[in-house]
């Protein structure tokens, strides 16, 4: 194995950009959201839901125990994340005590944002090992880890939220599964991804998207052994399928007792009632038109749309410049991703063939994340790519594989191309933040970019 200095450079660049995002994004700052030609006054203009996540961390740190979501409560705006599983909030509470962070003020918020920056670094390392253990190619793994410089990933990792911890656990669950596929499955090897999945379920319910991928692997492994007359190891299947459920079970039982629903989805839907519904847009635009609109904004926000989905890169240079930035970035990124996907399915010499079970499980996981996202958007209009980021490590590996394929004669430089491309996007995003957030602290009645 070569030196890990390329990974060190990528982590260093991420740390610089994440520090800038954390420093430039307002904390508990009221102002205006600028969208659809109007200005809407709000209590917070920083990162989405950050205020509510910070409130929950503060509650735990003060020893007031787990929160209960009460739809219709007077303080619902401050508490609408109260249904979330507790792991991130306990971790955040411990961090605030260690760092003496007062979450009512900006400096305390910056300290807590620092926790997620460290978690984001852990995810980048996880992407590296997912690609390395899944493909056996270190240069490809370096290129995949450069995905951590994507502006939206950097922004998510520099805000107070349970999303970065969820992304970390999903990434390492897939990475440790890839290692077990490479080295051979044992009960001990199965326990590690099982624990990561269980911790993911204690962080956010959407970690359930991992379970179909695990089930697909178990079925494929069982079928392979059955065909070869090898005896299936039921203890391995039990470990990886049952242990995550056992880890999450106390939380689900608590929810069942409180809400009559182990996942607290009924309470969430009741509290989410005021959010934009999909039905009026579908009626106005038609199903195809609606899905095109959702896809457009989702792709843009996969690159990076900031604040409360109303800050666009290059927005002050006009809609034309902004759209050229986004569609140019999307085109290059998709070129790499689809080249990687083509590489997975094309005919190759036997010694270069990708491990089919690795790709089956990783692509299944991302497909489930996509399906859940589309299902959510058929009920509510939420065209935010951050909901896709639990599966972003899969896209990162395809991105790295595409760069590795396109630069086959210079494969050792693939990570440099990926890192340079995404660093330019993050630099442009960081440079946008000061002016855009300053605009949103003044009452304005304009839309800097139509949505």
C-alpha positions as CSV (number, residue, x, y, z in Angstrom):
1,X,0.0,0.0,0.0
2,X,1.2,3.4,-0.9
3,X,1.6,6.3,1.5
4,X,-1.7,7.9,2.6
5,X,-0.5,11.5,2.0
6,X,-3.2,12.1,-0.8
7,X,-5.9,11.2,1.8
8,X,-4.2,13.6,4.2
9,X,-4.3,16.4,1.7
10,X,-8.0,15.8,1.0
11,X,-8.8,15.8,4.8
12,X,-6.8,19.0,5.1
13,X,-8.7,20.7,2.3
14,X,-12.0,19.5,3.8
15,X,-11.0,21.0,7.2
16,X,-10.3,24.4,5.6
17,X,-13.6,24.5,3.7
18,X,-15.7,23.1,6.6
19,X,-14.1,25.7,8.9
20,X,-15.1,28.4,6.5
21,X,-18.7,27.1,6.2
22,X,-19.0,26.9,10.0
23,X,-17.6,30.4,10.4
24,X,-19.7,32.1,7.7
25,X,-23.1,30.5,8.4
26,X,-25.3,32.4,10.9
27,X,-26.3,30.7,14.1
28,X,-29.7,31.4,15.7
29,X,-30.0,34.4,13.4
30,X,-33.4,35.7,12.3
31,X,-33.8,37.2,8.9
32,X,-35.5,36.6,5.6
33,X,-35.7,33.7,3.1
34,X,-35.7,35.0,-0.4
35,X,-37.6,32.7,-2.8
36,X,-40.2,32.9,-5.6
37,X,-39.9,36.6,-5.8
38,X,-40.7,37.3,-2.2
39,X,-39.1,37.6,1.2
40,X,-40.3,35.5,4.1
41,X,-39.4,36.5,7.7
42,X,-38.1,33.6,9.7
43,X,-36.4,33.0,13.1
44,X,-33.4,31.3,11.6
45,X,-31.6,31.7,8.3
46,X,-28.6,29.5,8.9
47,X,-28.4,25.7,8.3
48,X,-31.8,23.8,7.9
49,X,-33.2,22.6,11.2
50,X,-29.9,23.5,13.0
51,X,-31.7,25.5,15.7
52,X,-34.0,22.6,16.6
53,X,-31.1,20.1,16.7
54,X,-29.2,22.4,19.0
55,X,-32.2,22.7,21.2
56,X,-32.4,19.0,21.6
57,X,-28.6,18.7,22.4
58,X,-29.1,21.5,25.0
59,X,-32.0,19.7,26.6
60,X,-29.9,16.5,27.0
61,X,-26.9,18.5,28.3
62,X,-29.1,20.1,30.9
63,X,-30.2,16.7,32.2
64,X,-33.8,17.2,31.1
65,X,-33.9,13.8,29.4
66,X,-35.3,12.6,26.1
67,X,-37.7,14.9,24.3
68,X,-41.3,14.0,23.2
69,X,-42.7,15.3,20.0
70,X,-46.1,17.0,20.6
71,X,-47.8,18.0,17.4
72,X,-49.7,21.2,17.9
73,X,-47.6,22.3,20.9
74,X,-47.0,26.0,21.2
75,X,-43.2,25.5,21.0
76,X,-43.4,23.1,18.0
77,X,-41.0,25.4,16.0
78,X,-38.3,24.9,18.6
79,X,-39.0,21.2,19.2
80,X,-40.0,19.5,15.9
81,X,-36.9,17.3,15.9
82,X,-38.0,15.8,19.2
83,X,-39.0,12.5,17.5
84,X,-35.4,11.8,16.4
85,X,-33.4,8.8,17.8
86,X,-31.1,10.0,20.6
87,X,-27.5,9.0,19.8
88,X,-26.4,12.2,18.2
89,X,-27.9,14.3,20.9
90,X,-26.2,12.4,23.7
91,X,-22.9,12.6,21.8
92,X,-23.5,16.4,21.2
93,X,-24.3,16.9,24.9
94,X,-21.1,15.2,26.0
95,X,-19.2,17.4,23.5
96,X,-20.8,20.6,24.8
97,X,-19.7,19.7,28.4
98,X,-16.1,18.9,27.3
99,X,-15.9,22.1,25.3
100,X,-18.0,24.2,27.8
101,X,-20.2,25.3,24.9
102,X,-23.2,27.5,25.6
103,X,-25.6,26.7,22.7
104,X,-27.6,29.9,23.2
105,X,-24.7,32.0,21.7
106,X,-22.8,31.8,18.5
107,X,-19.4,30.7,19.9
108,X,-21.1,27.7,21.6
109,X,-22.8,26.8,18.3
110,X,-19.4,27.0,16.5
111,X,-18.0,24.6,19.1
112,X,-20.8,22.1,18.4
113,X,-20.4,22.5,14.7
114,X,-16.8,21.4,15.2
115,X,-18.0,17.9,16.3
116,X,-19.7,17.3,13.0
117,X,-16.6,18.5,11.1
118,X,-14.7,15.7,12.9
119,X,-17.5,13.3,12.0
120,X,-17.3,14.4,8.4
121,X,-13.6,13.6,8.4
122,X,-14.4,10.2,9.7
123,X,-16.8,9.7,6.8
124,X,-14.1,10.7,4.2
125,X,-11.9,8.0,5.7
126,X,-14.8,5.6,5.5
127,X,-15.3,6.3,1.8
128,X,-11.6,5.6,1.2
129,X,-11.8,2.2,2.9
130,X,-15.2,1.4,1.2
131,X,-13.5,2.0,-2.2
132,X,-10.3,0.2,-1.2
133,X,-11.9,-2.9,0.3
134,X,-14.5,-3.0,-2.4
135,X,-12.2,-2.7,-5.4
136,X,-8.7,-3.3,-4.2
137,X,-7.4,-0.2,-6.0
138,X,-5.8,2.5,-3.8
139,X,-5.7,5.2,-6.5
140,X,-9.4,4.7,-7.0
141,X,-9.9,4.9,-3.2
142,X,-8.1,8.3,-3.1
143,X,-10.3,9.6,-6.0
144,X,-13.4,8.4,-4.3
145,X,-12.5,10.1,-1.0
146,X,-12.1,13.4,-2.8
147,X,-16.0,13.4,-2.8
148,X,-15.7,14.8,0.7
149,X,-14.9,18.1,-0.9
150,X,-18.3,18.4,-2.5
151,X,-19.8,21.7,-1.3
152,X,-23.0,20.1,0.0
153,X,-21.2,17.5,1.9
154,X,-18.9,20.1,3.5
155,X,-21.9,22.3,4.4
156,X,-23.8,19.3,6.0
157,X,-20.6,18.4,8.0
158,X,-20.2,21.9,9.3
159,X,-23.7,22.4,10.8
160,X,-25.4,21.0,13.9
161,X,-27.5,18.0,12.7
162,X,-27.8,14.3,13.1
163,X,-27.2,13.8,9.4
164,X,-23.4,13.7,9.5
165,X,-23.4,10.9,12.1
166,X,-26.0,9.0,10.1
167,X,-23.8,9.3,7.0
168,X,-20.8,8.2,8.9
169,X,-22.5,5.0,10.2
170,X,-24.0,4.2,6.8
171,X,-20.5,4.6,5.1
172,X,-18.7,2.5,7.6
173,X,-21.4,-0.2,7.6
174,X,-20.9,-0.6,3.8
175,X,-17.1,-0.4,4.2
176,X,-17.0,-3.1,6.8
177,X,-19.3,-5.3,4.7
178,X,-16.9,-4.8,1.8
179,X,-14.0,-5.9,4.0
180,X,-15.9,-9.0,5.0
181,X,-16.6,-9.8,1.4
182,X,-12.9,-9.4,0.6
183,X,-11.5,-11.3,3.6
184,X,-14.3,-13.9,4.1
185,X,-17.4,-13.7,6.3
186,X,-17.2,-14.9,9.9
187,X,-19.6,-14.1,12.8
188,X,-17.0,-11.7,14.1
189,X,-16.7,-10.0,10.7
190,X,-20.5,-9.7,10.5
191,X,-20.8,-8.1,13.9
192,X,-19.0,-4.9,12.9
193,X,-21.3,-3.8,10.1
194,X,-24.2,-5.0,12.2
195,X,-23.2,-2.6,15.0
196,X,-22.7,0.3,12.6
197,X,-26.2,-0.3,11.2
198,X,-27.6,-0.5,14.8
199,X,-25.9,2.8,15.7
200,X,-27.3,4.3,12.5
201,X,-30.8,3.3,13.6
202,X,-30.2,5.0,16.9
203,X,-29.2,8.1,15.0
204,X,-31.9,8.4,12.4
205,X,-34.6,6.1,11.2
206,X,-33.6,6.3,7.6
207,X,-30.7,4.0,8.4
208,X,-33.3,1.3,7.7
209,X,-32.3,1.7,4.1
210,X,-29.3,-0.5,4.8
211,X,-31.4,-3.5,5.7
212,X,-32.6,-4.4,2.2
213,X,-28.9,-4.3,1.0
214,X,-27.9,-6.6,3.9
215,X,-30.9,-8.9,3.0
216,X,-29.9,-9.0,-0.7
217,X,-26.3,-10.0,0.4
218,X,-27.6,-12.7,2.7
219,X,-29.9,-14.2,0.0
220,X,-27.1,-14.0,-2.7
221,X,-24.6,-15.6,-0.3
222,X,-27.1,-18.4,0.7
223,X,-27.9,-19.1,-3.0
224,X,-24.2,-19.3,-3.9
225,X,-23.5,-21.7,-1.1
226,X,-26.5,-23.8,-1.9
227,X,-25.4,-24.1,-5.6
228,X,-21.9,-25.2,-4.5
229,X,-23.2,-27.6,-1.9
230,X,-21.5,-25.5,0.8
231,X,-23.3,-25.3,4.1
232,X,-24.7,-21.8,4.8
233,X,-23.6,-20.2,8.1
234,X,-26.8,-19.2,9.7
235,X,-25.0,-17.5,12.6
236,X,-23.5,-15.0,10.2
237,X,-26.9,-14.2,8.7
238,X,-28.4,-13.9,12.2
239,X,-25.6,-11.6,13.3
240,X,-25.9,-9.1,10.5
241,X,-29.7,-9.1,10.3
242,X,-30.8,-9.4,13.9
243,X,-28.1,-7.5,15.9
244,X,-29.0,-4.1,14.4
245,X,-32.7,-4.7,15.4
246,X,-31.7,-5.7,18.9
247,X,-29.6,-2.5,19.2
248,X,-32.5,-0.3,18.1
249,X,-35.3,-2.3,19.9
250,X,-35.3,-0.3,23.2
251,X,-35.8,2.9,21.3
252,X,-38.6,1.4,19.2
253,X,-40.3,0.0,22.2
254,X,-40.1,3.4,23.9
255,X,-41.7,5.0,20.7
256,X,-44.4,2.3,20.7
257,X,-45.4,3.2,24.2
258,X,-45.4,7.0,23.5
259,X,-46.8,7.3,20.0
260,X,-48.3,3.9,19.3
261,X,-45.7,3.6,16.5
262,X,-42.2,2.2,16.9
263,X,-40.7,4.7,14.3
264,X,-42.7,7.7,15.5
265,X,-43.8,8.3,11.9
266,X,-47.4,9.1,12.9
267,X,-46.3,11.9,15.2
268,X,-43.8,13.2,12.6
269,X,-46.4,13.3,9.9
270,X,-48.8,15.2,12.2
271,X,-46.2,17.7,13.1
272,X,-45.0,18.0,9.5
273,X,-48.6,18.9,8.4
274,X,-47.8,22.5,7.6
275,X,-44.9,21.6,5.2
276,X,-45.4,22.1,1.4
277,X,-47.4,19.2,0.0
278,X,-46.7,17.6,-3.4
279,X,-50.3,17.3,-4.5
280,X,-50.9,21.0,-5.5
281,X,-47.7,21.1,-7.5
282,X,-48.6,17.8,-9.2
283,X,-52.0,19.1,-10.0
284,X,-50.6,22.3,-11.5
285,X,-47.6,20.8,-13.3
286,X,-48.6,17.2,-13.9
287,X,-46.7,14.3,-12.5
288,X,-43.9,14.5,-15.1
289,X,-43.5,18.2,-14.7
290,X,-43.4,17.9,-11.0
291,X,-40.8,15.1,-11.0
292,X,-38.7,17.1,-13.5
293,X,-38.8,20.1,-11.1
294,X,-37.9,18.0,-8.1
295,X,-35.0,16.4,-10.0
296,X,-33.7,19.7,-11.1
297,X,-33.5,21.3,-7.7
298,X,-32.3,18.0,-6.1
299,X,-29.3,17.8,-8.6
300,X,-28.5,21.4,-7.9
301,X,-28.6,20.9,-4.1
302,X,-26.5,17.7,-4.5
303,X,-23.7,20.1,-5.6
304,X,-24.8,22.7,-3.0
305,X,-27.7,25.0,-2.3
306,X,-27.3,26.6,1.1
307,X,-29.3,28.4,3.8
308,X,-32.9,27.2,3.7
309,X,-32.5,26.1,0.1
310,X,-32.4,29.7,-1.1
311,X,-28.7,30.5,-1.5
312,X,-27.3,29.6,-4.9
313,X,-23.7,29.8,-5.9
314,X,-23.0,32.9,-8.2
315,X,-26.5,34.1,-7.5
316,X,-25.4,37.8,-7.5
317,X,-24.0,37.4,-11.0
318,X,-27.5,36.6,-12.3
319,X,-29.5,33.5,-12.9
320,X,-27.6,32.7,-16.1
321,X,-24.2,32.6,-14.4
322,X,-25.7,30.5,-11.6
323,X,-27.3,28.0,-13.9
324,X,-24.2,27.6,-15.9
325,X,-22.2,26.9,-12.7
326,X,-24.7,24.2,-11.6
327,X,-25.3,22.5,-14.9
328,X,-21.6,22.6,-15.8
329,X,-20.8,21.1,-12.4
330,X,-23.5,18.5,-12.7
331,X,-22.5,17.5,-16.2
332,X,-18.9,16.9,-15.2
333,X,-19.9,15.0,-12.0
334,X,-22.4,12.8,-13.8
335,X,-19.8,12.1,-16.5
336,X,-17.5,10.6,-13.9
337,X,-20.4,8.7,-12.1
338,X,-21.9,7.2,-15.2
339,X,-18.5,6.3,-16.5
340,X,-17.9,4.4,-13.2
341,X,-21.3,2.8,-13.5
342,X,-20.5,1.7,-17.1
343,X,-17.3,0.2,-15.8
344,X,-19.2,-1.9,-13.3
345,X,-21.4,-3.5,-16.0
346,X,-19.1,-3.7,-19.0
347,X,-17.4,-6.9,-20.1
348,X,-13.9,-7.2,-18.5
349,X,-11.1,-9.7,-18.2
350,X,-11.8,-12.1,-15.3
351,X,-8.9,-10.7,-13.3
352,X,-10.2,-7.1,-13.5
353,X,-13.9,-7.9,-13.0
354,X,-15.5,-6.0,-10.1
355,X,-16.7,-8.1,-7.2
356,X,-20.4,-8.6,-8.1
357,X,-21.7,-8.9,-4.5
358,X,-20.0,-5.6,-3.5
359,X,-21.7,-3.7,-6.3
360,X,-25.0,-5.6,-5.8
361,X,-25.2,-4.5,-2.1
362,X,-23.9,-1.0,-2.5
363,X,-26.1,-0.1,-5.5
364,X,-29.1,-1.7,-3.8
365,X,-28.5,0.5,-0.8
366,X,-28.4,3.6,-2.8
367,X,-31.4,2.6,-4.9
368,X,-33.4,2.2,-1.6
369,X,-32.3,5.6,-0.5
370,X,-33.5,7.0,-3.8
371,X,-36.8,5.2,-3.7
372,X,-37.5,6.5,-0.1
373,X,-36.6,10.0,-1.3
374,X,-39.0,9.8,-4.2
375,X,-41.7,8.4,-2.0
376,X,-41.3,11.2,0.5
377,X,-41.5,13.8,-2.4
378,X,-44.7,12.3,-3.6
379,X,-46.3,13.4,-0.4
380,X,-44.2,16.5,0.5
381,X,-42.2,18.8,-1.7
382,X,-38.7,18.3,-0.3
383,X,-36.3,18.5,-3.2
384,X,-33.3,18.5,-1.0
385,X,-30.3,16.2,-1.8
386,X,-29.3,16.1,1.8
387,X,-31.9,13.3,2.1
388,X,-29.8,11.3,-0.4
389,X,-26.5,11.8,1.4
390,X,-26.8,8.7,3.6
391,X,-26.0,6.8,0.4
392,X,-23.5,9.3,-0.9
393,X,-20.5,7.0,-0.3
394,X,-21.8,4.7,-3.1
395,X,-21.9,7.7,-5.5
396,X,-18.4,8.6,-4.2
397,X,-17.0,5.2,-5.2
398,X,-18.7,5.4,-8.7
399,X,-17.3,9.0,-9.0
400,X,-13.8,7.7,-8.1
401,X,-14.1,4.7,-10.4
402,X,-15.2,7.0,-13.3
403,X,-12.1,9.3,-12.7
404,X,-9.9,6.2,-12.5
405,X,-11.4,4.9,-15.8
406,X,-11.2,8.1,-17.7
407,X,-7.6,8.7,-16.6
408,X,-6.4,5.1,-17.0
409,X,-3.0,6.1,-18.3
410,X,-2.6,8.6,-15.4
411,X,-4.6,6.7,-12.7
412,X,-2.3,7.9,-9.9
413,X,-3.4,11.4,-10.7
414,X,-7.1,10.7,-10.7
415,X,-7.5,11.9,-7.1
416,X,-5.9,15.2,-8.0
417,X,-8.4,15.8,-10.7
418,X,-11.3,15.0,-8.5
419,X,-10.0,17.1,-5.6
420,X,-9.2,20.1,-7.8
421,X,-12.6,20.0,-9.4
422,X,-14.6,19.7,-6.1
423,X,-12.2,22.2,-4.4
424,X,-13.1,24.8,-7.0
425,X,-16.8,24.2,-6.4
426,X,-16.3,24.5,-2.6
427,X,-14.2,27.7,-3.0
428,X,-16.9,29.3,-5.2
429,X,-19.6,28.3,-2.6
430,X,-17.6,29.7,0.4
431,X,-17.1,33.0,-1.5
432,X,-20.8,33.3,-2.0
433,X,-21.8,32.9,1.7
434,X,-20.9,36.3,3.2
435,X,-22.9,38.4,0.7
436,X,-25.9,36.0,0.5
437,X,-26.3,35.8,4.3
438,X,-25.9,39.5,4.6
439,X,-28.7,40.0,2.1
440,X,-30.9,37.7,4.2
441,X,-30.4,39.8,7.3
442,X,-32.1,42.7,5.6
443,X,-35.8,42.8,4.5
444,X,-35.9,42.4,0.7
445,X,-38.6,41.5,-1.7
446,X,-36.7,39.8,-4.5
447,X,-35.7,36.4,-5.7
448,X,-32.0,36.3,-6.7
449,X,-32.6,33.0,-8.6
450,X,-36.0,31.6,-9.7
451,X,-36.6,28.1,-8.4
